Amino acid sequence: TLFRSRFAIIFHTSSANEIEVQIGSVSGTSITYGTAVATGYTGNPGDYGTAIGYQSNVNGLLLFGSTSGASDRPYYHTARPSGTTVNLSSTGWVQLESSSGAHDLNVVENTTDNELLLTWISSNQQNGGRSCTLKLAGSSGNHSVTKGQNEYISNQNQYRGRVCYNSDDNVYGYIFRNADQSNAISQCCGTPSGSGTGRTISWTTYANVYGAAASTNKPNIAYSAAASRYLLIYGASNNNGRWFVYKQSGTSMVAEGSEGTYESSVSTIANPYMSVLDIGNGKFAVTYPGGTSAGYALVRQLPSTNLTTENFIGFASASYSNGQTATINIVGNTIGGQSSLTPGQRYYVAGDGTVSLTAGDPEVIAGTAISSTTILIKPQ
């Protein structure tokens, strides 16, 4: 989990047979680590049985784990980062639910409502995905914790569930391998509502992204607020790395464009997880295994824009540099310098400021062409 120029990692040490947490600090292209802090939670973790999250408004870390020492029941522990160390709360590890067999743990921050969402898969509850919100409070000492409702994401037989947060729409995106659907890659969205202990997440019915995949597939998902898009990644049946861009549509997400291949020369489904991370400005960083002996990384850039249905007023009359006074041609004026326009045809503003015959998202009307090179500006 990331915060400012530092990050926290959670891991299991075989020597102590215990879960530990550690702070890393980034400076330029270098990383230094503080001393690892033992948490007192012993036993081997379940399958992907550790996760960590950060609630920024209270400088709070949430450790999430399930180990054989507790029959793989999910537990959480709050803490505070302080410099290069972690101060664990005195409340210790708290059991989230009594059902055993938790695996594929995740924690993600909701920056709109200042809370954390925990997701996991419960092998003793139809191997279905589960979710629960935890809201940390308190600026000093131990955090108080308000736990929302523990509920199904989907009761499909799941593996490798991953979750992300869409800050534009206050919605969660979730992806998993669906063993009830011949290992298809499935997705759904969750919308939070309510408050306090009644806080709940309404999850949509799953929809398949990709048909029958390998049983070792490890999909992942991230959301870019700059591009207002999700990027879903997964392995194809031939072990190639695939990705698909999705966008929000109401309470659900829908595909945009076509599926693509980002890796075809090595198998992308070996351990560990392939991962995808929003790194700002419409960019996603993707890491993935290359067979069992190598790791790879790449960046995908999606178009990003600050264009909305309300902030378009017209076009600059010429090219200007930052700091210059500019003249803007607004409604009723014309903008020239175009080419190959069709007179009488409506044109739309694209996210990069150009004009297009195709409406974008958001849909913003530029005006109507009055010649092959000129548009009469009339957004309404």
Summary of the structure (lengths in Angstrom):
residues: 380
radius of gyration: 23.8
end to end distance: 44.5
largest distance: 76.0
contacts: 1238
relative contact order: 0.07
helix: 3%
strand: 54%
